[in-house]
Amino acid sequence: MTKTVIVVKLGTAAITTPEGLVNHALLGQLCAQLAQLHAHHHVLLVSSGAVGSGRASIQGYKGTINQKKAAAAVGNPLLMAAYAQHFSPFSITVAQCLAERSHFNQRQSFVQLKATITELWKSAIIPIANDNDVVNDRELRFTDNDELATRLAVAFNAKKLLIGSTVDGLLDQQNKPVAVVKHITDDVLNLVRPQKSGQGTGGMLSKLLHTQMATRMGIETVIFNARNPDALLLAASGKAGTLFAAQRSSLSDRQKWLLSGTTQGSLTIDAGAAKALVQRKSLLAVGVVRILADFGLGHIIDIEDEQGNLVAMGKAKIDAKDWLKGATQVVVHANDLILL
């Protein structure tokens, strides 16, 4: 029987002490639970905690950009060693996969990433992915590991995305976890409290926005408290945290690749072009009202209507500087277009 893919994201605060050091007792419990999931699924782990693990080695650490990069360089091998130690009793080998946005935006890099991780699964190895913190270029880095986990879940057509944090899920107005969310509406987003953990980079709003993307791609998503006993296994079975129901999705692998990438430009189209897109026609320059953010040939771009609504995403067939207003040149081909 073919194994399904489960992506698990563990936040910094979920696996470290208040001082930022690895919480070995908790990590051991989480690895034991991951080992059980690994027996029946292809597990892809996205783990934060590299900067926290390495910052004690950086003299006069104050959290500057360069110090964070240096701390990540020290902390990444320490974090991987901790995982290797706690997976060892289960005879599970781990592999580190540092990711950048270019791995998703460029088709060739994307295919290589999938091939490598798939090969690791063939040898019963758990890949552990992390943002490449040593790189500081905003075009290469992810907003946080919630984004990375979501893009990996979409890219690998995961059945479930489990996001481990230090909160019991999405809390209602009485501070009680919401058990199930069928659709992420404005009422759901309004429950978000403007706060995040002192060590992590993502808060609940970030998690919900990425969860919205995952569920639209047909991926069941659970936000849970990784510090609770057996929380990971309970979350995997929908018995802990907040479960966000998967929506129907009929997108092809190529379309999912487009959605897993990060948009690198945007434009506005008129009503006629918007109607043509619904009819599965290509976007022509004649229907483009204005370029909102420059893009290059092959870049993934956002397509908005004149009311500012995001209506589609697609792969650009031209460079923005070559756009000829009113021309019949193809800006995005129908085969490279996804309606939202």
Summary of the structure (lengths in Angstrom):
residues: 340
radius of gyration: 20.8
end to end distance: 33.3
largest distance: 65.4
contacts: 1139
relative contact order: 0.12
helix: 38%
strand: 24%
